[in-house]
């Protein structure tokens, strides 16, 4: 059964924003999250090995989130804010425990 056309967005810019936020922004957030986990949790080797699998799961979940919003650019703003917060956490954690 096809989707109801009144729920589909016809703007190509909104479609681009949602697809790019899911692909690029979702991957950046999932990678930064796992980099922070390696720095802040004990046993970084085990966390790094496990992150090979969990990064794909988190990225898949973050790939779906932009389609829950009406405006794709708001998702980009949200993803950028989350990325900045995670990068700040990574930056301060990297000063304490360098990620080599």
C-alpha positions in Angstrom: 0.0 0.0 0.0 1.6 3.3 -1.0 2.1 6.2 1.4 -0.6 8.9 1.6 0.7 11.8 -0.5 -0.4 14.4 2.0 2.2 13.1 4.4 5.0 13.2 1.9 7.2 16.3 1.6 7.5 17.6 -2.0 10.3 20.1 -1.3 13.6 18.8 -2.7 15.6 20.9 -0.1 13.7 19.4 2.8 14.3 15.9 1.4 18.0 16.7 1.0 18.2 18.1 4.5 16.6 15.0 6.0 18.7 12.5 4.0 22.0 14.4 4.6 21.2 14.9 8.3 20.5 11.2 8.7 23.6 10.0 6.7 26.2 12.6 7.6 25.0 14.0 10.9 24.0 10.6 12.3 27.4 9.1 11.5 29.2 12.1 13.1 27.2 11.8 16.3 27.6 8.0 16.5 31.4 8.3 15.9 31.8 11.1 18.5 29.7 9.2 21.0 31.9 6.1 20.7 35.1 8.2 20.9 33.8 9.7 24.1 32.9 6.3 25.5 36.4 5.0 24.9 37.9 7.9 26.8 35.5 8.0 29.7 34.7 4.4 30.4 37.1 1.8 31.9 38.5 -0.9 29.7 38.9 1.2 26.5 40.0 -1.8 24.4 36.8 -3.7 25.0 34.7 -0.6 24.4 36.6 0.1 21.1 36.0 -3.5 19.9 32.4 -3.4 20.9 32.0 0.0 19.2 32.5 -1.7 15.8 29.1 -3.2 16.1 27.3 -0.6 18.2 28.3 2.3 15.9 26.3 0.8 13.1 23.2 0.3 15.4 23.4 3.9 16.7 23.9 5.2 13.2 20.9 3.3 12.0 18.7 4.7 14.7 19.9 8.2 14.0 19.3 7.7 10.3 15.5 7.4 11.1 15.2 10.3 13.5 15.1 13.1 10.8 12.0 11.7 9.3 10.1 12.2 12.5 10.5 16.0 12.1 8.7 18.2 9.6 11.6 20.5 9.0 14.9 18.9 8.0 17.0 22.0 8.8 15.9 21.8 12.5 17.3 18.3 12.6 20.6 19.6 11.2 20.7 22.2 14.0 19.9 19.6 16.6 22.5 17.2 15.3 25.1 20.0 15.1 24.4 21.0 18.7 24.7 17.4 19.8 28.0 17.0 17.8 29.4 20.2 19.5 28.5 18.9 22.9 30.1 15.5 22.2 33.2 17.1 20.8 33.6 19.3 23.9 33.3 16.2 26.0 35.8 14.4 23.8 38.2 17.4 24.0 38.2 17.6 27.8 38.5 13.8 28.1 41.4 13.7 25.6 43.3 16.1 27.8 42.9 13.8 30.8 43.5 10.5 28.9 45.0 10.9 25.4 43.4 8.7 22.8 46.5 7.2 21.1 
